[in-house]
């Protein structure tokens, strides 16, 4: 094998998997270390810089970072159920325990405006991220929303028992106080009319506001008791709906379905069940969302395809379902095939349809230069989010279809860069490169700037309020969050993946002291060979072939090479502590992602001029 420079960013992102798995590239190990040190406000600001809504995401994020967490892989051999660090819930810790001086840490509104006017349609996470990035640069950003308060789907579709309204008010407020003009209660009915107001750029962050319906027999006859899930959740959020029937069926297997069934339980539903077409393990809902619903006594019935709404004298009485099984062909494509069992009937008083969401752009005229594909989605450059009309950009669910909040934030950052470059006559497709630094953490001969003790604890559970208490009040938050003591324990589980072992071949005397002290046997000194050959000669088996081995140059004394399986490295630094010559060092990798007005050489030259 050829030597691999473990300090190179192209290979380092294989190490800090959590940061690269997060669409907003939040520096996870950095803010977790700050939490462990009790520096909650600093941890909040690290989060705010990248994901904008730490308190909101600390309760609602889909956690793309956690499956990538290396803690679970390291625990595989020791634990029956290895689990990642509770990265999402530690975000909430930073939000819960930050001090009152947080406002002083926020950017100030620009003293001088640059004369450029930007309209953001929708006040959801994507639009607010665009506003957060561009307003401090002097742009006049105006955010329009049909609702009276900012937040978009964060406010309208996530129940208060998961996300209190005061958290939404606080974190949307930080953005609006940057000098952003918010026009609540204003629905944009015509893109052509909006463009006629001579905006320099328009950002569409209107979400995916239309829930899919279910066109099966009985739908029209029993329409009064059948509701579209996201519309119903919005009606509950704004206080228009305050009760539901005793027997409720929720159709669908995503997170919206989980919110619908849990909300129904709080509004009077006694017999609430979720019925889904797919097998339980293949449902789109996050595993913890399903666990929460089951914890509240809500059964989930899988592999049932709805065939008809049953009704009598214009009133819904039940639903009829066909039992199916999932079968995959030679390409892995799934089919749901009838089992031949008798159809099943479930009585109900109301049905909530949560079988998906889709975009709706009836307000965007088709003759104004914005192209749409055959699915009714805008034709975009996926990197720049620029439409076929150069001054119109999209982001969030409105851009590439429904995903989640953290993806909307990431696309808001990308769109802000594009808008900034577009309005300065620069090539929008020339994306600025991130900033990368590596700094040794050595503070003395055997001292490091970070706590390198590896905690053996398994993942700590977030405490809940009593289930009987929370089911009586829809506004009582279910999760209590970590207290300070438990947050510290959970933070200690982090392996400091961004503090990497760096090996200098020329200083190695091949004493093998690092091999002797390594607690996971991840270091091997051996003769070079092909990758397959090397993997067969490691001191500990490399279970994840997708994780590259780190290989040194040839060592002068014996002609061997150092091979390190980063996949199971604890970043404990014992190799560096034991090494008598300093051949091993612990260096912290920092990634500074470009933002609008930052990280672009042309832009910095323009500012200097």
C-alpha positions as MATLAB code, in Angstrom:
seq = 'XXXXXXXXXXXXXXXXXXXXXXXXXXXXXXXXXXXXXXXXXXXXXXXXXXXXXXXXXXXXXXXXXXXXXXXXXXXXXXXXXXXXXXXXXXXXXXXXXXXXXXXXXXXXXXXXXXXXXXXXXXXXXXXXXXXXXXXXXXXXXXXXXXXXXXXXXXXXXXXXXXXXXXXXXXXXXXXXXXXXXXXXXXXXXXXXXXXXXXXXXXXXXXXXXXXXXXXXXXXXXXXXXXXXXXXXXXXXXXXXXXXXXXXXXXXXXXXXXXXXXXXXXXXXXXXXXXXXXXXXXXXXXXXXXXXXXXXXXXXXXXXXXXXXXXXXXXXXXXXXXXXXXXXXXXXXXXXXXXXXXXXXXXXXXXXXXXXXXXXXXXXXXXXXXXXXXXXXXXXXXXXXXXXXXXXXXXXXXXXXXXXXXXXXXXXXXXXXXXXXXXXXXXXXXXXXXXXXXXXXXXXXXXXXXXXXXXXXXXXXXXXXXXXXXXXXXXXXXXXXXXXXXXXXXXXXXXXXXXXXXXXXXXXXXXXXXXXXXXXXXXXXXXXXXXXXXXXXXXXXXXXXXXXXXXXXXXXXXXXXXXXXXXXXXXXXXXXXXXXXXXXXXXXXXXXXXXXXXXXXXXXXXXXXX';
ca = [
       0.000    0.000    0.000;
       0.998    3.602   -0.502;
       1.560    5.708    2.649;
      -1.491    7.636    3.839;
      -1.108   11.072    5.400;
      -3.514   10.937    8.335;
      -3.379   14.719    8.561;
      -4.850   15.191    5.090;
      -8.446   16.512    5.086;
      -9.525   13.999    2.436;
      -8.769   11.169    4.844;
      -9.469   13.023    8.062;
     -13.162   13.296    7.310;
     -13.243    9.506    7.613;
     -12.287   10.034   11.260;
     -14.565   12.867   12.381;
     -17.531   11.034   10.916;
     -20.099   12.852   13.071;
     -19.112   16.287   11.763;
     -19.149   15.177    8.148;
     -22.433   13.281    8.544;
     -24.139   16.438    9.799;
     -25.397   18.431    6.771;
     -24.427   21.668    8.544;
     -21.029   20.151    9.526;
     -21.369   21.073   13.183;
     -18.024   20.577   15.012;
     -19.489   17.980   17.353;
     -16.452   16.952   19.454;
     -15.573   20.598   20.049;
     -18.900   21.589   21.580;
     -19.102   18.343   23.553;
     -15.720   19.124   25.150;
     -17.020   22.576   26.051;
     -20.070   21.004   27.715;
     -17.816   18.664   29.688;
     -15.890   21.736   30.846;
     -19.112   23.476   31.931;
     -18.757   26.130   29.204;
     -22.342   25.920   28.010;
     -22.552   29.374   26.418;
     -19.415   28.695   24.371;
     -20.880   25.333   23.344;
     -24.108   27.077   22.308;
     -22.248   29.572   20.123;
     -20.281   26.790   18.391;
     -23.636   25.211   17.568;
     -25.306   28.471   16.617;
     -22.572   29.242   14.110;
     -23.357   26.116   12.104;
     -26.884   24.890   12.855;
     -28.541   28.188   13.944;
     -31.160   26.494   16.159;
     -29.398   24.510   18.931;
     -32.360   24.421   21.317;
     -34.788   23.415   18.579;
     -32.523   20.814   16.998;
     -31.542   19.502   20.428;
     -35.144   18.329   20.701;
     -36.174   17.554   17.127;
     -33.159   16.731   14.938;
     -33.193   13.520   12.905;
     -29.650   12.901   14.193;
     -27.742   12.030   10.980;
     -24.550   12.453   13.011;
     -25.297    9.737   15.561;
     -25.243    6.669   13.283;
     -21.801    7.872   12.153;
     -20.510    8.205   15.734;
     -17.476    5.962   16.211;
     -18.343    5.276   19.849;
     -20.820    2.633   18.718;
     -18.218    0.891   16.562;
     -15.662    0.844   19.351;
     -18.222   -0.663   21.740;
     -19.228   -3.458   19.364;
     -16.946   -6.063   20.922;
     -17.795   -5.162   24.531;
     -21.496   -4.279   24.509;
     -24.568   -6.193   23.401;
     -26.176   -2.975   22.175;
     -23.464   -0.447   21.302;
     -24.813    3.093   21.122;
     -23.422    6.412   19.901;
     -22.933    9.475   22.038;
     -26.233   11.348   22.593;
     -25.059   14.148   20.304;
     -28.525   15.573   19.683;
     -29.509   15.772   23.339;
     -26.180   17.398   24.221;
     -27.122   20.232   21.856;
     -30.085   20.830   24.116;
     -27.774   20.871   27.150;
     -25.887   23.799   25.635;
     -29.194   25.594   25.053;
     -30.657   24.797   28.473;
     -27.637   25.891   30.525;
     -26.208   28.821   28.555;
     -25.992   32.045   30.555;
     -28.017   35.242   30.181;
     -25.199   37.032   28.361;
     -25.872   35.072   25.171;
     -27.349   38.131   23.434;
     -24.014   39.924   23.825;
     -22.340   37.128   21.861;
     -24.659   37.437   18.879;
     -23.731   39.485   15.793;
     -25.036   43.026   15.693;
     -27.235   44.441   12.920;
     -25.174   46.009   10.168;
     -24.584   49.738   10.697;
     -24.407   50.339    6.963;
     -26.670   48.708    4.393;
     -25.214   47.759    1.006;
     -28.338   48.731   -0.920;
     -29.257   45.165   -1.925;
     -32.779   43.922   -1.125;
     -33.539   40.222   -0.662;
     -36.962   38.653   -0.224;
     -37.282   35.335    1.625;
     -40.590   33.532    1.142;
     -41.484   31.490    4.205;
     -40.107   31.956    7.712;
     -38.934   28.382    8.229;
     -35.393   27.201    9.032;
     -34.028   27.627    5.490;
     -35.180   31.242    5.076;
     -34.116   32.199    8.594;
     -30.656   30.756    7.939;
     -30.345   32.833    4.769;
     -31.402   35.894    6.768;
     -28.969   35.055    9.585;
     -26.044   34.856    7.138;
     -26.858   37.852    4.934;
     -28.334   40.502    7.240;
     -25.084   41.115    9.179;
     -23.327   41.715    5.824;
     -25.510   44.747    5.127;
     -28.220   43.175    3.003;
     -31.786   44.308    3.632;
     -33.521   40.961    4.136;
     -37.315   40.795    4.273;
     -38.944   37.533    5.362;
     -42.579   36.895    4.384;
     -44.799   34.289    6.026;
     -48.511   33.594    6.037;
     -48.380   32.963    9.797;
     -48.132   35.771   12.304;
     -44.915   34.456   13.908;
     -41.687   33.106   12.428;
     -40.707   29.462   12.461;
     -42.580   27.849    9.587;
     -43.043   24.107   10.033;
     -41.022   24.269   13.263;
     -43.897   26.177   14.816;
     -46.867   24.737   12.938;
     -46.144   21.014   12.663;
     -44.015   20.012   15.662;
     -46.201   19.508   18.756;
     -45.557   21.598   21.850;
     -44.975   18.496   23.976;
     -41.838   17.969   21.889;
     -40.852   21.586   21.309;
     -42.076   24.369   23.637;
     -43.099   27.596   21.939;
     -40.761   29.691   24.086;
     -37.780   27.858   22.563;
     -39.038   28.679   19.058;
     -39.603   32.332   20.015;
     -36.118   32.605   21.513;
     -34.159   31.142   18.615;
     -36.139   32.713   15.783;
     -35.821   35.976   17.715;
     -32.026   35.832   17.622;
     -32.249   35.902   13.810;
     -34.922   38.549   13.494;
     -32.989   40.879   15.812;
     -30.110   40.979   13.329;
     -31.934   43.710   11.446;
     -34.212   41.355    9.493;
     -37.599   42.718    8.448;
     -40.344   40.190    9.185;
     -43.735   40.537    7.509;
     -45.968   38.042    9.272;
     -49.483   37.336    8.112;
     -48.511   38.022    4.509;
     -49.047   35.187    2.038;
     -47.267   35.504   -1.307;
     -49.900   34.741   -3.925;
     -47.890   35.575   -7.053;
     -44.168   35.296   -7.726;
     -44.607   37.553  -10.746;
     -46.031   40.313   -8.583;
     -43.256   39.888   -6.025;
     -40.536   40.099   -8.680;
     -42.156   43.253   -9.993;
     -41.138   44.927   -6.725;
     -37.521   44.899   -7.978;
     -35.892   42.661   -5.370;
     -32.242   41.986   -6.107;
     -32.703   38.314   -5.199;
     -35.530   36.062   -4.007;
     -35.158   32.984   -1.839;
     -38.009   30.451   -1.749;
     -38.146   28.560    1.532;
     -41.849   27.803    1.567;
     -41.470   24.163    2.593;
     -43.588   21.252    1.404;
     -46.963   22.506    2.610;
     -49.280   19.976    1.022;
     -49.976   16.629    2.649;
     -50.744   13.698    0.373;
     -54.294   12.418    0.365;
     -55.569    8.874    0.003;
     -57.972    8.356   -2.911;
     -59.719    5.134   -1.935;
     -63.446    4.277   -1.751;
     -65.331    6.207    0.908;
     -62.930    9.169    1.000;
     -65.493   11.724   -0.166;
     -68.463   10.282    1.680;
     -66.715   10.352    5.072;
     -64.634   13.481    4.430;
     -65.755   15.271    7.605;
     -63.931   12.764    9.819;
     -60.809   12.343    7.645;
     -57.992   14.880    8.033;
     -54.650   15.500    6.328;
     -52.018   15.019    9.029;
     -49.870   18.144    8.604;
     -52.912   20.390    8.231;
     -54.444   18.878   11.352;
     -51.203   19.372   13.328;
     -51.115   23.023   12.258;
     -54.720   23.465   13.362;
     -53.822   21.999   16.755;
     -50.704   24.189   17.080;
     -52.691   27.370   16.489;
     -55.516   26.330   18.821;
     -58.181   25.804   16.177;
     -58.539   22.090   16.965;
     -58.828   21.119   20.617;
     -60.316   17.619   20.604;
     -60.641   14.438   18.556;
     -62.840   11.335   18.553;
     -62.372    8.451   20.954;
     -61.216    5.946   18.313;
     -58.483    7.248   15.979;
     -56.537    5.626   13.148;
     -53.357    7.312   11.952;
     -52.230    6.226    8.483;
     -48.520    6.459    7.699;
     -45.120    5.452    9.023;
     -43.139    8.689    9.170;
     -42.397   11.167   11.946;
     -45.535   13.145   11.073;
     -47.602   10.036   11.789;
     -45.886    9.699   15.167;
     -46.695   13.331   15.990;
     -50.300   12.805   14.911;
     -50.880    9.733   17.064;
     -49.242   11.219   20.164;
     -51.174   14.467   19.727;
     -54.432   12.506   19.332;
     -53.753   10.758   22.617;
     -53.629   14.156   24.323;
     -56.804   15.506   22.712;
     -59.151   12.795   23.862;
     -58.233    9.791   21.741;
     -58.548    6.716   23.925;
     -58.124    4.035   21.266;
     -55.377    5.425   19.016;
     -53.458    3.186   16.627;
     -50.985    3.696   13.795;
     -51.457    1.567   10.687;
     -48.679    1.461    8.095;
     -48.117   -0.307    4.779;
     -44.457   -1.169    5.287;
     -42.888   -3.542    7.821;
     -42.179   -1.996   11.229;
     -38.401   -2.027   10.746;
     -38.708   -0.228    7.396;
     -40.887    2.629    8.587;
     -39.536    6.096    7.793;
     -40.075    7.312   11.340;
     -36.947    7.632   13.475;
     -36.511    4.667   15.861;
     -36.847    6.919   18.928;
     -40.073    8.412   17.567;
     -41.576    4.937   17.313;
     -40.331    4.103   20.807;
     -41.959    7.257   22.196;
     -45.319    6.395   20.635;
     -45.205    2.833   21.951;
     -44.182    4.126   25.392;
     -47.407    6.145   25.431;
     -49.463    3.043   24.753;
     -50.008    3.502   21.015;
     -49.832    0.272   18.977;
     -48.232    0.286   15.519;
     -49.773   -2.236   13.120;
     -47.637   -2.903   10.055;
     -48.015   -4.517    6.610;
     -51.614   -3.339    6.195;
     -52.660   -1.536    3.008;
     -55.789    0.669    3.282;
     -58.511   -0.409    0.871;
     -61.575    1.633    1.889;
     -63.069    4.059    4.366;
     -66.247    2.600    5.804;
     -69.197    4.907    6.463;
     -72.879    4.955    7.292;
     -75.228    7.864    6.663;
     -72.273   10.111    5.825;
     -70.381    9.245    9.010;
     -67.088    7.380    9.199;
     -67.363    4.035   10.988;
     -64.079    2.291   10.223;
     -61.489    1.221    7.660;
     -60.777   -1.946    5.719;
     -57.199   -3.171    5.133;
     -55.425   -5.845    3.125;
     -52.591   -7.791    4.759;
     -49.346   -7.777    2.756;
     -45.772   -8.977    3.059;
     -42.568   -7.346    1.863;
     -40.724   -9.269   -0.868;
     -37.513   -8.091   -2.542;
     -36.377   -8.996   -6.028;
     -32.816   -9.769   -7.156;
     -32.052   -6.010   -7.304;
     -33.262   -5.428   -3.760;
     -36.387   -3.563   -4.818;
     -39.274   -4.035   -2.422;
     -42.748   -5.144   -3.364;
     -45.723   -5.439   -1.037;
     -47.569   -8.601   -2.009;
     -50.949   -9.742   -0.619;
     -50.719  -12.659    1.790;
     -54.166  -13.952    0.868;
     -55.449  -13.539    4.419;
     -58.961  -12.152    4.961;
     -59.170   -8.364    4.942;
     -59.119   -6.727    8.357;
     -61.591   -4.093    9.562;
     -60.863   -1.552   12.310;
     -63.590    0.644   13.747;
     -62.786    4.330   14.189;
     -64.328    7.761   14.650;
     -61.629    9.806   12.879;
     -58.668    9.165   10.585;
     -55.482   11.217   10.202;
     -53.737   10.729    6.861;
     -49.954   11.121    7.221;
     -48.699    9.264    4.159;
     -46.274   11.913    2.884;
     -45.848   15.538    1.886;
     -45.299   17.235   -1.425;
     -44.512   20.653   -2.747;
     -47.131   23.041   -4.021;
     -46.187   26.014   -6.178;
     -49.481   27.258   -7.670;
     -48.349   30.789   -6.860;
     -45.285   30.583   -9.125;
     -46.339   31.396  -12.667;
     -44.818   29.106  -15.283;
     -43.932   31.853  -17.781;
     -41.541   33.947  -15.676;
     -38.361   31.940  -16.328;
     -38.443   29.407  -13.463;
     -38.395   25.891  -14.894;
     -40.093   22.911  -13.220;
     -39.580   19.199  -13.823;
     -42.206   16.536  -14.496;
     -42.816   16.156  -10.748;
     -43.597   19.838  -10.271;
     -40.253   20.541   -8.575;
     -38.070   23.520   -9.508;
     -35.097   22.733  -11.720;
     -32.092   23.679   -9.587;
     -28.340   23.415   -9.445;
     -28.070   21.154   -6.379;
     -24.847   22.796   -5.197;
     -25.819   26.436   -5.634;
     -29.638   26.050   -5.276;
     -30.011   28.601   -8.063;
     -33.037   28.172  -10.314;
     -33.211   28.647  -14.091;
     -34.011   32.272  -13.310;
     -30.674   33.528  -11.913;
     -32.093   35.843   -9.259;
     -34.342   33.175   -7.681;
     -32.985   30.551   -5.290;
     -34.659   27.721   -3.381;
     -33.862   25.872   -0.153;
     -35.240   23.456    2.422;
     -38.207   21.244    1.574;
     -39.146   23.620   -1.263;
     -35.881   22.837   -3.052;
     -35.254   19.099   -3.145;
     -38.271   17.681   -1.331;
     -39.072   17.005    2.343;
     -36.134   16.134    4.576;
     -35.584   17.668    8.012;
     -34.586   20.841    9.808;
     -30.822   20.347    9.727;
     -30.897   19.842    5.948;
     -32.912   23.043    5.576;
     -30.291   24.908    7.614;
     -27.451   23.508    5.507;
     -29.196   24.532    2.294;
     -29.853   27.976    3.760;
     -26.110   28.424    4.295;
     -25.379   27.271    0.729;
     -28.029   29.523   -0.770;
     -26.721   32.517    1.187;
     -23.265   31.987   -0.317;
     -24.820   31.785   -3.776;
     -26.885   34.935   -3.301;
     -23.881   36.858   -1.977;
     -21.720   35.810   -4.930;
     -24.496   36.431   -7.448;
     -25.102   39.962   -6.203;
     -21.405   40.749   -6.490;
     -21.118   39.451  -10.040;
     -19.076   36.384   -9.100;
     -19.366   32.846  -10.424;
     -21.984   31.190   -8.236;
     -20.687   27.720   -9.119;
     -17.177   28.506   -7.847;
     -17.743   27.348   -4.266;
     -15.279   28.656   -1.668;
     -13.098   26.040   -0.003;
     -13.309   25.377    3.745;
     -10.567   26.443    6.105;
      -8.626   23.618    7.762;
      -6.172   23.708   10.656;
      -4.256   21.078   12.632;
      -2.805   22.125   15.978;
      -0.841   20.019   18.436;
      -2.563   19.604   21.780;
       0.665   18.967   23.686;
       0.924   21.152   26.807;
       3.871   19.360   28.384;
       5.764   16.095   28.146;
       2.724   14.035   29.109;
       0.000   16.667   29.228;
      -2.695   17.519   26.707;
      -5.101   20.405   26.357;
      -8.111   18.087   26.414;
      -9.386   15.405   28.774;
      -8.245   12.159   27.171;
      -9.679    9.729   29.719;
     -12.072    7.327   28.013;
     -15.284    6.742   29.982;
     -16.614    3.156   29.996;
     -20.243    4.291   30.521;
     -23.035    3.173   28.232;
     -25.356    5.806   26.767;
     -27.387    7.698   29.364;
     -31.146    7.931   28.958;
     -32.899   11.290   28.812;
     -35.437   11.406   31.683;
     -39.156   11.750   30.954;
     -41.987   13.264   32.884;
     -44.579   10.801   34.130;
     -46.560    9.566   31.132;
     -49.910   10.106   32.860;
     -48.996   13.732   33.533;
     -47.904   14.525   29.977;
     -50.938   12.910   28.381;
     -53.233   15.278   30.257;
     -51.720   18.480   28.837;
     -50.598   18.879   25.231;
     -48.213   21.720   26.138;
     -46.258   19.845   28.808;
     -42.865   18.873   27.398;
     -42.259   15.132   27.634;
     -38.473   15.062   27.824;
     -36.785   16.789   30.747;
     -33.319   16.896   29.208;
     -30.051   15.978   30.894;
     -29.117   17.601   34.167;
     -25.585   18.960   34.557;
     -24.196   15.813   36.155;
     -25.605   13.426   33.546;
     -24.624   15.764   30.707;
     -21.029   15.641   31.916;
     -21.109   11.841   32.030;
     -22.545   11.610   28.532;
     -20.025   14.141   27.208;
     -17.233   11.984   28.625;
     -18.285    9.193   26.261;
     -17.104   11.262   23.278;
     -13.869    9.881   21.800;
     -12.532   13.295   20.698;
     -12.418   12.115   17.099;
     -11.173   15.506   15.941;
      -8.017   15.152   18.057;
      -6.066   12.806   15.836;
      -2.939   10.762   16.323;
      -0.207   12.019   13.987;
       2.828    9.799   13.363;
       6.262   11.086   12.261;
       8.262    8.291   10.642;
      11.637    9.991   11.031;
      11.380   10.187   14.833;
      10.340    6.561   15.381;
      12.975    4.227   16.889;
      10.669    1.181   16.612;
      10.652    0.413   20.313;
       7.026   -0.730   19.996;
       6.088    1.017   23.251;
       2.982    2.412   21.533;
       1.988   -1.098   20.506;
       2.328   -2.390   24.048;
       0.221    0.351   25.633;
      -2.570    0.630   23.023;
      -5.785   -0.537   24.734;
      -7.477   -1.537   21.465;
      -4.474   -3.049   19.607;
      -5.087   -0.670   16.721;
      -1.352   -0.123   16.007;
       0.676   -2.703   14.104;
       4.298   -2.601   12.910;
       4.770   -5.041   10.056;
       6.125   -5.557    6.575;
       4.279   -3.613    3.857;
       1.968   -5.334    1.409;
      -1.348   -5.028   -0.361;
      -4.309   -3.756    1.619;
      -5.908   -7.208    1.784;
      -2.617   -8.707    2.957;
      -2.100   -5.998    5.591;
      -5.623   -6.371    6.937;
      -4.944  -10.064    7.527;
      -1.859   -9.247    9.621;
      -3.262   -6.574   11.963;
      -3.077   -7.163   15.708;
      -6.843   -6.647   15.938;
      -9.227   -7.504   13.078;
     -10.452   -4.554   10.993;
     -14.204   -5.100   10.966;
     -15.104   -2.123    8.781;
     -13.419   -2.371    5.399;
     -14.802    1.030    4.342;
     -12.563    2.698    6.958;
      -9.121    3.151    5.332;
      -6.001    1.998    7.105;
      -3.427    4.672    7.924;
      -0.006    3.683    6.690;
       3.378    5.285    7.335;
       6.420    5.548    5.098;
       8.977    2.772    5.382;
      10.838    2.878    8.698;
      14.620    3.128    8.345;
      15.695    0.641   11.007;
      13.764   -2.472    9.961;
      11.993   -1.596    6.733;
       8.635   -2.150    8.394;
       5.663    0.228    8.227;
       3.285    1.466   10.913;
      -0.321    0.489   10.198;
      -3.133    1.994   12.265;
      -6.784    0.960   12.180;
      -8.439    4.284   12.968;
     -11.811    2.594   13.198;
     -11.214    1.397   16.769;
      -8.794    4.086   17.990;
      -9.952    5.715   21.233;
      -7.888    8.901   20.756;
      -6.739    8.331   24.323;
      -3.241    9.590   23.516;
      -1.489    6.780   25.399;
       0.707    6.095   22.369;
       1.861    9.717   22.400;
       2.355    9.686   26.169;
       4.449    6.526   26.048;
       6.537    7.413   22.953;
      10.072    8.362   24.118;
      10.919   10.350   20.976;
       7.696   12.251   20.267;
       7.027   10.313   17.069;
       3.345   10.334   18.036;
       1.471   13.595   18.566;
      -2.179   14.478   19.232;
      -3.347   17.213   16.855;
      -6.774   18.823   16.747;
      -8.435   19.162   13.370;
     -10.625   22.245   12.907;
     -12.847   22.765    9.900;
     -14.142   26.261    9.204;
     -16.846   25.999    6.604;
     -17.353   28.912    4.228;
     -20.269   31.199    4.886;
     -21.574   34.132    2.924;
     -18.943   36.854    3.129;
     -16.396   34.448    4.614;
     -14.042   31.955    3.077;
     -14.086   33.437   -0.444;
     -10.810   34.982   -1.672;
     -12.539   37.335   -4.112;
     -14.884   38.553   -1.409;
     -12.065   39.264    1.031;
     -10.145   41.165   -1.635;
     -13.271   43.162   -2.382;
     -13.704   44.074    1.282;
     -10.052   45.051    1.607;
     -10.318   47.290   -1.435;
];
